[in-house]
Each structure stands twice: as structure tokens, then as C-alpha cells.
Amino acid sequence: MSPLRILAPGAALAFAAALGAPQDAGTPPAGGAAPAVAKAPSLDATVADAVAKGVAYLRSAQEKDGSFGTPRNVMFNESFATLHTYEAWTYATTGLCAMALAEGGTTAADEVALDKAVDGLLKRPLPRRVSDWDTDNVWAYVYGVQAFARLLPLERFAKDPRRPAMVARATELIAALERWQTPFGGWAYYDFDATTIPPVWTTSFTTAAAVIGLLDAEKAGLEVDPRMLNKALACVAHARLPTGAFTYNVSAVSSPANLEFIDQVKGSLGRIQVGNVALVRGGLLEPKVVKQGLEQFFEHHRFLAVARKKPIPHESWYAVAAYFFLFGHYYASEAIELLPTDQRAPFAKQLQQKLLEIQEEDGAFWDFHISEYTRSYGTAFAVLALQRTRRATSSR
């Protein structure tokens, strides 16, 4: 890192004056034509370029079997993980990356990568419970279902010979979610309270993400038991507080607890968007609350930003964990699409700026280090979010 150079006051004033003074452009070209001035790219062009770089990064990060994410470069915060934990993370990450390639890809190479990702989702065994307390397999079901639900309606898969297998695997994943639905009606990724099937511990955001995937599955023509979906929607609604925040855990009594706790609005920014999207799409919440949730998201965004890249979960203000940053932005983009058309662009542009600020030189986005998963799932979330904001700004 180069040393910080500070100009002396007099030099600084002279430098500022020089910047503000008319500049001698030299001898004008023959014919008196003014020198050409390069036109700055539009915001949409900048976003499109960021998406393309993100997709290119995903292609470079794809494993030989078509999957994304592997336990390389393991950190201390993964000491609990087992082989089965990584299998679950790989499946979930591959689902997210398949969606990103489908929505953000534009080249033949992107289509090849998407086909490999679909093959990876079909050939990998369905992840099973990791251990007595670790149920990260649920994330595999959540994003596996959503991936197939988003891919099956695409024209390129209408006559794909793998389509029956895709439907069968999606059905299998939906059945797995039904089996692992807790007595509260939702899902989580650990089980601190018991070692049972179904588990007991439930989180609002895992449940909301599952609800959105199941609603996508219904829309794609897949069969979803309405009793399972209705219990899950009721679970998310129970976790919503009058402030608009969602409690992290789902408990018998929903409470914001301490004034600097994770269940305050500033600690709930990454959960508010996914919760609102699930409830509005499920018909349990008025669409007008989406705007309020997005206003909270950007008003207090600094609490998400300051937590990004912190290595220990929940070490930041209001117990925000780093991995809520890109998760929250992805679902914020889905929330923006639920707004009236004329209200979308201002929020979409803010979201674009927040994401453009953090893209790495190699095209990746990341928020929390988890082996080789972090850049793949983070980039997938960001690509999906940016694509939605492009639709939002073009639909005015």
C-alpha cells in the first residue's frame, strides 16, 4: 500500500485553483473542430458490464463436475463443518449460481456453464442431515427448489431431454422441505433445541427464503402441498414485529428484546426484505409495506455495510453477521419488483450503487469468508440483484 501523501496548505490551494482554472487545450485541430470528449458510460451500461464480469467470474470458478464451491482455503470459523456440511453448501451454492447464469448469462460459454450446473444439480446426491445439531442440508433444499423452479419455465429447457429428471429432482427437494418443516411451520439450518426429525429451531429468514422458492415452484407448475406452504407463511408472519423488523428466531412470543439487539430494525435489515417478499407474494401482507422496508434498508444500510467481511458471525453492531449483506441485497431487488412501476427506479439505482462499490477486480462479490463458497454464492446473489434492478429501471 502506498503511503498517504498530504499536500501542504499552500500547495493544496494552488492545486485546487489550478483545477478550477480554464485549461489551455493547446492549438485546435485544423478546421477549428473542438477536441473530442469521451462520454461517460450510462449507469445501465456500467451495471451491465458489472453483471458480465460477475458471470465471467462464475464461469472461472465452476468446478469440473459443474458445481460451485468446495472446502478449499478453509478458515477457523468453519471448524464445526463436516464433509456433509460442505456437500449441503455446494448444492445450495450451485443452485444460486445456476440461476445467476440463466438470468445474467449472454454468451455461448455462459450456456455451457449453465448446462454443467444443471448436470451438477441432477447428478449430486440429495444432501442429508449433517449431524445431530447441524441441519445445513435445508439450505440445499431451499436453493435447489428455487433453481429448478426458475429454470424449468425457460424456453431453452422446454424440450431439454433432462426436463423429466429436473422435475423429478425438484419434486424430491420439495418433499425434503416438507419432511424437515419444524413444528413452528418453518425451517432453519441448525437444531439447538432437539435432535429430532423434524427439527425444532426455526428462523424467520430461512423460512421466508423457502416460502419464496415454494411459490416459484407453484408458479412453475410443480406440486406444492398448500398446508405446508400456509404453515410456513403463518410462521413468517408470526416473526414480523410492529416496527417492520423480523425476529431472527421464531419463538412462541415475538419480541424485539434489547434496544441494541439483532431483532431491532437495524439488526434486521437483511431479514426484512426476504420476509416482506414472502408475505406479500403469499397474500398475507399489503404491498405498501414493501416501500417502508426498502426505506429502512437504505436509511440504516451502514449497519449492513460495516458488518461485511467481518470473520466472526454476529460480531458487528446489532449482532449483524457479514453473510446478511448480499443475501439482503438479493431479496431487496425482489422487493423492488413488487413496487408500483413508477416507484422502482429510485430504489433500484441505490441498490446498484451499493453493489457496484464492492465488486472486486476479478468480477466477484463477497461478504463473508466460507472456503471457496463465499465468492460464488456472493457473486450469484449480486448478479441476480443487479439484473432485477436493470429490469426495474427500464420499466418506468
LUMVEXDO-152838 format. One line per field, with one value per residue (C-alpha): x, y, z; residue in one letter; residue number from 0. Coordinates in pm, 1 decimal, always signed. Each point is the difference from the previous one (the first is absolute). Example, Ala and Ser with C-alpha at 12.3 -4.5 7.8 and 13.67 -1.06 7.14 Angstrom:
east [+1230.0, +137.0] .
north [-450.0, +344.0] .
up [+780.0, -66.0] .
residu [A, S] .
num [0, 1] .
! end
This chain:
east [+0.0, +144.9, +48.1, -265.3, +126.1, -128.6, +44.1, +115.2, -278.7, +157.1, +60.7, -349.9, -151.6, +213.0, -97.6, -371.1, +30.1, +169.3, -282.5, -258.7, +182.1, -69.4, +244.3, +201.2, -103.3, +290.6, -27.8, -343.6, -10.1, -14.6, -342.4, -65.4, -169.2, -8.1, +185.7, -219.8, -112.1, -57.0, -357.6, -37.7, -188.1, -357.5, -82.8, -182.4, +304.6, +217.7, -237.6, -14.0, +380.3, +3.9, -245.7, +212.5, +311.9, -187.2, -118.5, +352.1, +128.1, -256.2, +115.0, +358.1, -100.3, -204.8, +128.2, +56.9, -321.6, -203.2, -40.8, +105.0, +178.9, +239.0, +184.0, +323.1, +158.5, -189.2, -7.9, -25.4, -371.1, -69.5, +141.7, -344.4, -53.0, +10.3, +5.8, -380.5, -9.8, +206.2, -219.6, -302.2, +174.6, +116.1, -352.3, -150.4, +277.2, -36.0, -372.0, +65.1, +269.0, -223.3, -263.2, +261.3, +134.7, -353.0, -100.9, +330.9, +167.4, +7.1, +265.8, +36.9, +257.9, -258.1, -246.7, +260.7, +67.0, -373.7, -37.6, +287.5, -161.6, -330.6, +185.7, +166.3, -335.1, -141.0, +294.8, +88.9, -175.5, -262.6, +177.3, -104.3, +2.5, +354.1, +9.1, -214.3, -4.0, +113.1, -284.9, +169.7, -154.5, -306.8, +182.7, +60.5, -374.1, -90.4, +225.8, -25.8, -378.8, +28.5, +258.5, -215.7, -309.6, +175.4, +158.2, -292.0, -215.0, +285.1, -45.6, +344.3, -111.3, -345.0, +124.8, +318.7, +38.4, +89.2, -334.7, -164.4, +300.9, -14.7, -366.5, +72.3, +287.8, -206.6, -280.7, +250.6, +128.6, -352.1, -67.8, +321.4, -116.9, -330.2, +180.9, +224.7, -271.6, +8.1, -299.3, +6.6, -66.5, +339.2, +360.9, +350.1, +354.6, +80.5, -198.8, +104.4, -314.2, -28.2, +147.0, -321.9, -157.3, -150.2, +233.9, -128.3, +210.5, -147.7, +120.3, -211.1, +234.7, +63.5, -374.7, -68.3, +260.5, -161.3, -345.0, +121.3, +152.4, -322.9, -207.0, +234.4, -49.2, -377.8, +33.1, +214.0, -274.4, +160.7, -222.0, +27.9, -217.6, -202.2, -0.6, +380.0, +7.6, -271.5, +173.6, +323.1, -169.2, -161.0, +341.3, +156.3, -294.0, +36.0, +362.9, -87.8, +2.1, -199.5, +325.1, +25.3, +293.0, -2.2, +127.9, +298.1, -138.9, -364.4, -127.2, -335.5, -0.3, +164.9, +187.5, +264.7, +177.4, +290.7, +38.2, +331.2, -105.6, -15.9, -380.0, -5.9, -45.5, +374.0, +80.8, -273.4, +81.8, +106.3, -318.1, -259.3, +19.0, -27.8, -280.3, -197.4, +39.8, -122.9, -303.1, -102.5, +30.1, -183.0, -287.4, +45.7, +138.0, -101.9, +242.5, +42.5, +222.7, +264.2, +83.4, +31.2, +236.2, +217.9, +11.8, +122.9, +255.2, +166.6, -43.7, +190.0, +214.6, +320.1, -70.8, +13.0, +300.4, +210.2, -62.6, +114.9, +319.1, +10.4, +121.3, -206.4, -377.8, -203.4, +301.7, -119.3, -247.7, -347.8, +153.3, -9.1, +196.1, +202.2, -188.6, -321.4, +145.4, -43.6, -292.0, -177.9, +79.8, -125.9, -336.5, -10.3, +11.6, -296.7, -181.5, +58.9, -177.1, -311.2, -26.7, -222.1, +195.0, +47.3, +157.5, +266.8, +277.3, +117.0, +41.5, +152.3, +267.3, +91.2, +36.0, +213.5, +237.7, +35.9, +95.6, +223.4, +207.9, +103.5, +73.0, +353.4, +245.5, -62.1, -375.8, -91.3, -213.8, +35.4, -97.8, +107.2, +281.1, -110.5, +268.8, -56.9, -373.8, +10.6, +78.6, -227.5, -315.1, +77.3, +46.2, -316.9, -203.1, +145.5, -51.6, -361.8, -57.9, +157.1, -202.7, -320.1, +98.0, +62.3, -352.0, -129.5, +174.8, -107.1, -369.9, -73.4] .
north [+0.0, +340.3, +255.6, +269.7, +325.3, +323.6, +329.7, +304.3, +263.1, +236.3, -274.8, -133.3, +342.6, +39.2, -348.6, +72.3, +330.0, -172.8, -251.4, +275.7, +220.6, -20.0, -240.8, +75.4, -265.0, +83.7, +71.5, -106.0, -257.9, +112.8, +128.1, +136.5, -320.8, -37.5, -297.0, -306.9, -61.8, -358.3, -56.0, -168.0, -329.7, +1.2, -158.7, -281.2, -68.3, -5.4, -244.2, -218.8, -11.1, -93.0, -284.4, -125.4, +5.4, -180.7, -271.6, -36.1, -45.6, -275.2, -181.9, +15.2, -127.9, -296.8, -343.0, -276.1, -179.2, +318.0, +87.6, +314.6, +21.9, -240.1, -18.0, +164.6, +282.6, -101.8, +255.0, -35.5, +87.2, -327.1, -225.1, -149.8, -100.6, -360.8, -154.5, +1.5, +370.3, +74.8, -222.9, +203.1, +332.0, -118.2, -95.5, +328.9, +205.5, -187.4, +75.1, +370.5, +5.8, -184.3, +271.5, +272.0, -160.0, -37.5, +359.5, +179.8, -211.3, +119.0, -208.3, -355.8, -57.4, +107.1, -254.9, -274.4, +94.1, -2.6, -346.9, -125.6, +151.2, -173.3, -328.2, +58.6, +54.6, -315.1, -233.4, +95.7, -201.3, +189.0, +133.7, -161.8, +120.0, +99.9, -92.5, -1.5, +381.9, +109.4, +12.9, +201.1, -249.0, +225.4, +271.7, -257.0, -66.8, +370.9, +108.5, -330.5, +41.4, +362.0, -78.5, -260.5, +217.6, +285.3, -219.1, -221.4, +281.8, +115.6, -75.7, -160.0, -274.7, -59.8, -287.1, -79.4, -378.5, +64.4, +165.3, -311.3, -44.9, +370.0, -32.1, -317.7, +158.5, +312.3, -220.6, -185.2, +329.2, +121.1, -326.8, +49.8, +345.2, -148.6, -262.7, +258.0, +257.1, +77.5, +7.1, +381.2, -49.7, +112.8, -100.0, +74.7, -120.5, -119.8, -171.0, +113.1, -106.5, -365.5, -267.3, -107.4, -32.3, +245.0, +240.9, +266.5, +315.2, +234.7, +325.3, +259.2, +57.8, -366.0, -51.5, +306.6, -107.9, -344.0, +155.1, +202.9, -311.0, -193.0, +280.9, -6.4, -377.0, +40.6, +260.5, -244.0, -262.0, -217.5, -152.9, +162.0, -107.7, +311.2, -105.7, +10.3, +338.0, +153.1, -111.5, +151.5, +329.5, +14.3, -62.7, +295.3, +224.3, -94.0, +117.5, +348.1, +276.6, +328.1, +183.7, -193.6, -206.3, -379.9, -193.9, -222.0, -302.2, -96.0, -24.4, -36.9, +375.7, +232.3, +284.1, +257.7, -62.1, +235.5, +339.2, -102.5, -353.9, -180.3, +19.3, +378.5, +149.4, +75.8, -362.5, -132.9, +175.8, -322.4, -177.0, +270.7, -25.7, -378.6, -2.8, +270.8, -164.3, -334.4, +150.8, +231.0, -273.8, -237.1, +245.9, +63.7, +353.9, +315.8, +92.2, +350.4, -135.0, -88.6, +368.0, +51.4, -296.4, +131.4, +345.0, -162.4, -199.8, +304.7, +231.5, -239.9, -166.8, +88.6, -275.8, -257.8, +166.1, +10.7, -370.3, -112.3, -208.9, -33.2, -357.2, -81.7, -28.4, +260.9, +192.1, +330.9, +262.2, -138.1, -347.1, +24.3, -277.9, +64.1, -260.5, +203.2, +267.7, -162.4, -215.0, +321.5, +175.9, -294.4, +3.6, +381.4, -27.7, -236.6, +243.4, +281.8, -204.7, -10.2, +380.8, +195.7, +56.9, +372.2, -55.7, -253.6, +201.3, +208.5, -310.6, -199.3, +264.2, +10.5, -376.7, +9.3, +251.2, -203.4, -309.2, +170.0, +139.5, -346.3, -191.4, -139.9, +38.9, -358.3, +60.0, -173.9, +124.9, -131.0, +78.9, -285.8, -250.3, -363.2, -193.2, +19.6, +56.0, +363.3, +151.4, -236.0, +47.2, +370.6, +59.2, -194.1, +210.2, +321.7, -97.9, -94.3, +324.9, +218.2, -167.9, +76.9, +362.1, +29.4, -120.0, +245.5, +300.0, -93.0, -44.7, +363.6] .
up [+0.0, -96.6, +279.3, +41.1, -146.4, +154.5, -184.5, +195.3, +32.2, -253.6, -250.9, +49.1, -72.2, -309.8, -117.9, +54.5, -184.9, -288.8, -19.9, -8.4, -253.2, -373.2, -160.0, -312.7, -242.7, -229.7, -370.0, -130.8, -277.7, -360.0, -91.1, +347.1, +129.3, +377.1, +150.0, +45.8, +356.5, +109.6, +115.5, +336.8, -19.6, +125.7, +333.4, -179.2, -216.4, +311.8, +167.5, -310.9, -1.0, +368.9, -68.4, -288.7, +217.1, +277.0, -237.3, -141.2, +352.8, +61.4, -311.3, +124.3, +345.2, -118.8, +100.8, -256.6, +98.2, -58.5, +367.4, +184.1, +332.5, +165.9, +335.5, -114.4, +200.4, +313.6, +282.7, +376.4, -5.9, -182.1, +269.5, +60.6, -363.4, -117.1, -345.6, +1.6, +91.6, -307.7, -215.9, +108.6, -64.8, -341.7, -102.9, +119.3, -160.6, -328.5, -0.2, +46.1, -268.0, -246.7, +44.0, -47.2, -317.7, -136.2, +74.5, -57.7, -264.8, -360.8, -175.7, -122.9, +273.7, +259.1, -138.5, +22.7, +362.3, +74.0, -152.8, +213.7, +310.8, -76.8, -44.8, +335.7, +170.2, -158.1, +57.9, +355.2, +271.6, +197.1, +311.0, +326.0, +358.2, +85.8, +370.1, +311.4, +16.9, -349.9, -252.5, -274.7, -241.6, +13.6, -197.0, -274.6, -17.8, +1.3, -286.1, -182.8, -20.5, -105.8, -266.0, -169.3, +41.5, -181.6, -269.3, -100.9, -147.6, -226.4, -369.8, -25.6, +239.8, -154.8, -217.6, +187.6, +40.3, +365.1, +71.6, +155.0, +225.7, +93.4, +97.1, +195.3, +192.6, +73.7, +132.1, +216.8, +143.0, +78.4, +182.4, +198.1, +108.8, +112.6, +206.1, +167.4, +76.3, +372.8, +238.6, -35.4, -371.1, -124.7, -46.6, +129.4, -53.0, +353.3, +270.6, +345.9, +179.7, -96.7, -222.4, -161.6, -340.6, -60.8, +180.6, +238.4, -38.3, -261.6, -155.0, -176.9, -293.0, -85.4, +6.4, -214.0, -256.7, -12.7, -44.7, -297.9, -155.3, +52.5, -150.7, -300.1, -17.5, -6.3, -274.2, -200.2, +21.2, +266.1, +265.9, +343.6, +292.7, +94.6, +365.6, +11.4, -173.1, +218.0, +320.8, -124.5, -87.8, +344.2, +153.4, -184.4, +86.5, +368.7, -4.7, -133.3, +260.9, -4.0, -85.2, -327.8, +130.7, +4.0, +296.9, -73.3, +184.2, -16.6, +356.3, +171.1, +68.3, -251.8, +169.2, -100.3, +335.1, +79.3, -168.2, -158.4, -83.8, -334.0, -7.9, -22.8, -348.5, -31.0, +77.8, -225.7, -327.4, -172.4, +114.4, -63.0, -378.5, -27.1, +258.4, -175.9, -340.8, +135.3, +175.5, -284.1, -259.5, +232.5, +43.8, +373.8, -20.9, -183.6, -279.8, +143.7, +280.0, -258.0, -49.4, +375.5, +25.2, -282.2, +158.1, +321.5, -198.3, -150.9, +299.9, +225.4, -266.8, +185.5, +252.4, -278.4, -161.7, +316.5, +62.8, -346.6, +0.1, +378.1, +62.7, +310.2, -42.6, +185.6, +128.9, -143.5, +122.1, +74.4, -35.6, -379.0, -172.7, -315.3, -203.3, +16.9, -229.2, -341.3, +116.6, +97.2, -328.3, -204.0, +171.5, -5.8, -379.6, +11.4, +228.7, -250.6, -267.7, +220.5, +3.7, -241.4, -319.6, +56.4, +344.7, -95.8, -163.6, +301.6, +216.3, -285.7, -62.9, +367.5, +4.6, -311.7, +155.0, +319.6, -198.8, -254.6, +287.2, +118.2, -321.5, -0.7, -287.2, -110.8, -21.3, +324.2, +288.4, +354.2, +356.6, +230.9, -40.2, -24.0, -189.8, -374.3, +44.8, +93.3, -338.7, -190.3, +207.7, +46.0, -371.5, -78.5, +245.4, -147.3, -364.9, +69.8, +189.2, -269.2, -274.1, +189.5, +47.5, -373.0, -65.4, +259.1, -154.8, -353.3, +91.3, +81.8] .
residu [M, S, P, L, R, I, L, A, P, G, A, A, L, A, F, A, A, A, L, G, A, P, Q, D, A, G, T, P, P, A, G, G, A, A, P, A, V, A, K, A, P, S, L, D, A, T, V, A, D, A, V, A, K, G, V, A, Y, L, R, S, A, Q, E, K, D, G, S, F, G, T, P, R, N, V, M, F, N, E, S, F, A, T, L, H, T, Y, E, A, W, T, Y, A, T, T, G, L, C, A, M, A, L, A, E, G, G, T, T, A, A, D, E, V, A, L, D, K, A, V, D, G, L, L, K, R, P, L, P, R, R, V, S, D, W, D, T, D, N, V, W, A, Y, V, Y, G, V, Q, A, F, A, R, L, L, P, L, E, R, F, A, K, D, P, R, R, P, A, M, V, A, R, A, T, E, L, I, A, A, L, E, R, W, Q, T, P, F, G, G, W, A, Y, Y, D, F, D, A, T, T, I, P, P, V, W, T, T, S, F, T, T, A, A, A, V, I, G, L, L, D, A, E, K, A, G, L, E, V, D, P, R, M, L, N, K, A, L, A, C, V, A, H, A, R, L, P, T, G, A, F, T, Y, N, V, S, A, V, S, S, P, A, N, L, E, F, I, D, Q, V, K, G, S, L, G, R, I, Q, V, G, N, V, A, L, V, R, G, G, L, L, E, P, K, V, V, K, Q, G, L, E, Q, F, F, E, H, H, R, F, L, A, V, A, R, K, K, P, I, P, H, E, S, W, Y, A, V, A, A, Y, F, F, L, F, G, H, Y, Y, A, S, E, A, I, E, L, L, P, T, D, Q, R, A, P, F, A, K, Q, L, Q, Q, K, L, L, E, I, Q, E, E, D, G, A, F, W, D, F, H, I, S, E, Y, T, R, S, Y, G, T, A, F, A, V, L, A, L, Q, R, T, R, R, A, T, S, S, R] .
num [0, 1, 2, 3, 4, 5, 6, 7, 8, 9, 10, 11, 12, 13, 14, 15, 16, 17, 18, 19, 20, 21, 22, 23, 24, 25, 26, 27, 28, 29, 30, 31, 32, 33, 34, 35, 36, 37, 38, 39, 40, 41, 42, 43, 44, 45, 46, 47, 48, 49, 50, 51, 52, 53, 54, 55, 56, 57, 58, 59, 60, 61, 62, 63, 64, 65, 66, 67, 68, 69, 70, 71, 72, 73, 74, 75, 76, 77, 78, 79, 80, 81, 82, 83, 84, 85, 86, 87, 88, 89, 90, 91, 92, 93, 94, 95, 96, 97, 98, 99, 100, 101, 102, 103, 104, 105, 106, 107, 108, 109, 110, 111, 112, 113, 114, 115, 116, 117, 118, 119, 120, 121, 122, 123, 124, 125, 126, 127, 128, 129, 130, 131, 132, 133, 134, 135, 136, 137, 138, 139, 140, 141, 142, 143, 144, 145, 146, 147, 148, 149, 150, 151, 152, 153, 154, 155, 156, 157, 158, 159, 160, 161, 162, 163, 164, 165, 166, 167, 168, 169, 170, 171, 172, 173, 174, 175, 176, 177, 178, 179, 180, 181, 182, 183, 184, 185, 186, 187, 188, 189, 190, 191, 192, 193, 194, 195, 196, 197, 198, 199, 200, 201, 202, 203, 204, 205, 206, 207, 208, 209, 210, 211, 212, 213, 214, 215, 216, 217, 218, 219, 220, 221, 222, 223, 224, 225, 226, 227, 228, 229, 230, 231, 232, 233, 234, 235, 236, 237, 238, 239, 240, 241, 242, 243, 244, 245, 246, 247, 248, 249, 250, 251, 252, 253, 254, 255, 256, 257, 258, 259, 260, 261, 262, 263, 264, 265, 266, 267, 268, 269, 270, 271, 272, 273, 274, 275, 276, 277, 278, 279, 280, 281, 282, 283, 284, 285, 286, 287, 288, 289, 290, 291, 292, 293, 294, 295, 296, 297, 298, 299, 300, 301, 302, 303, 304, 305, 306, 307, 308, 309, 310, 311, 312, 313, 314, 315, 316, 317, 318, 319, 320, 321, 322, 323, 324, 325, 326, 327, 328, 329, 330, 331, 332, 333, 334, 335, 336, 337, 338, 339, 340, 341, 342, 343, 344, 345, 346, 347, 348, 349, 350, 351, 352, 353, 354, 355, 356, 357, 358, 359, 360, 361, 362, 363, 364, 365, 366, 367, 368, 369, 370, 371, 372, 373, 374, 375, 376, 377, 378, 379, 380, 381, 382, 383, 384, 385, 386, 387, 388, 389, 390, 391, 392, 393, 394, 395] .
! end
